[in-house]
Amino acid sequence: MFCLPQALVPARPRRSWRGALVAGLATLLSACSGSLPGLDSFSSSSPPPEAAPTAEAPQTSIGTGQIKVGLLLPLSAPGNAGLAGQSMRNAAELALSEFNNPNIQLLVKDDAGTAEGAQQATQEALNQGAEIILGPLFAHSVTQAAQVARARNIPVIAFSTDSNVAGRGVYLLSFLPETDVDRIVEYAIAQGRKSFVAMVPDNAYGSVVEAEFKQVVARKGGRVVALERYPVNGGDMGNAARLIAQAAAQADALFLPDAGDGVVSAVRAVSAAGLDLKRLQVIGTGLWDDPRIFAEPALAGGWYPAPDSAGFRAFSTRYRARYSQEPVRTATLAYDAVALVAALVKTQGPRRFAPETLANPSGFAGIDGVFRFRNDGSNQRGLAVLRVTPSGGQVISPAPHAFGSGT
């Protein structure tokens, strides 16, 4: 495994959401013993930024190294997208400053959060000699950036949460819903929960989660007793809840993959339909890292996956010290992408961005824990499992520090 450099700094409690390694700032990309959802199609899970970034005109390049790296972000996009872009740019700058004399230059490009902007920004970066593209943030932008980059045989490390845009030469560094589902289902089955009922939101996120849920349950020898979808945005959950309550007699776990309000409404609906939640283990996804979940008595003791929070707390402390504001949650993706590129440039020579280097099965270690790219461009992350308590999530299964040979 390759470790990305990080500083050892004091930690403080973070805002809720869904890693941590303690490597010194001067640590290079080195072998280690043993083995992030952005504002995308599932953006409802991302908390808004704490404050707007500084209003100063951003530099169009950061660093003076010989190896040029394109960084595509929605800097001028309206609303939270633009704020996220600015915060991620800051995080990229922070990564570069914390690495020991990296031989790279970041070519910062504003894609405005649009497909057309991403296409133009990618072309500009490649024309200026970029050997790899970091970003964009949104799925529709990644598709256009990838088309331009593939024509020049240039790899892309993007931040979208939509695994459909991953593929040959296009790697996703984000937190993918599929990884959440794999971690929590595998843990539940390891704890003896083999039969599942599920209530899934009828939206894009629900479709992705449902497909992965069925696959991992079958792969691990469990069974899905019943699965019902319910309308989002305040729609009536009554019928789905009644069907789940009836089927639950044959199950030992209830899967509720939604964000705060949706999960609270769903668990209340199944309770009203007569389901005794005390006899089932309730499980969810990383969207559960939310104060609304912790405040709901019916969800106490529920399980959900998330990165170990220590890495983000340490990163936030350093970010605040430099920029006097809070980072958005997706800022760690930009930091890790830049740190990874700087480390590969430092240690991997002319094969620094080759497919076998980027898809190293041993993986890498970043702010949010261990991760690795798969050959299909998707990723796998080492996540913890937490228990819901009134005071927040309590770790019951730590995040792995390495990937096992069989995973």
Secondary structure as GFF3:
##gff-version 3
##sequence-region A 1 407
A	DSSP	beta_strand	2	3	.	.	.	ID=ss1
A	DSSP	three_ten_helix	43	45	.	.	.	ID=ss2
A	DSSP	beta_strand	61	62	.	.	.	ID=ss3
A	DSSP	beta_strand	67	73	.	.	.	ID=ss4
A	DSSP	alpha_helix	79	98	.	.	.	ID=ss5
A	DSSP	beta_strand	104	110	.	.	.	ID=ss6
A	DSSP	alpha_helix	115	127	.	.	.	ID=ss7
A	DSSP	beta_strand	132	134	.	.	.	ID=ss8
A	DSSP	alpha_helix	139	151	.	.	.	ID=ss9
A	DSSP	beta_strand	156	158	.	.	.	ID=ss10
A	DSSP	three_ten_helix	163	165	.	.	.	ID=ss11
A	DSSP	beta_strand	170	172	.	.	.	ID=ss12
A	DSSP	alpha_helix	177	190	.	.	.	ID=ss13
A	DSSP	beta_strand	195	201	.	.	.	ID=ss14
A	DSSP	alpha_helix	204	219	.	.	.	ID=ss15
A	DSSP	beta_strand	223	230	.	.	.	ID=ss16
A	DSSP	alpha_helix	238	247	.	.	.	ID=ss17
A	DSSP	three_ten_helix	248	250	.	.	.	ID=ss18
A	DSSP	beta_strand	253	255	.	.	.	ID=ss19
A	DSSP	alpha_helix	260	272	.	.	.	ID=ss20
A	DSSP	three_ten_helix	277	279	.	.	.	ID=ss21
A	DSSP	beta_strand	281	283	.	.	.	ID=ss22
A	DSSP	three_ten_helix	286	288	.	.	.	ID=ss23
A	DSSP	alpha_helix	291	294	.	.	.	ID=ss24
A	DSSP	three_ten_helix	297	299	.	.	.	ID=ss25
A	DSSP	beta_strand	303	306	.	.	.	ID=ss26
A	DSSP	alpha_helix	310	323	.	.	.	ID=ss27
A	DSSP	alpha_helix	331	347	.	.	.	ID=ss28
A	DSSP	three_ten_helix	349	351	.	.	.	ID=ss29
A	DSSP	alpha_helix	355	358	.	.	.	ID=ss30
A	DSSP	beta_strand	364	366	.	.	.	ID=ss31
A	DSSP	beta_strand	369	373	.	.	.	ID=ss32
A	DSSP	beta_strand	379	381	.	.	.	ID=ss33
A	DSSP	beta_strand	384	389	.	.	.	ID=ss34
A	DSSP	beta_strand	392	397	.	.	.	ID=ss35
###
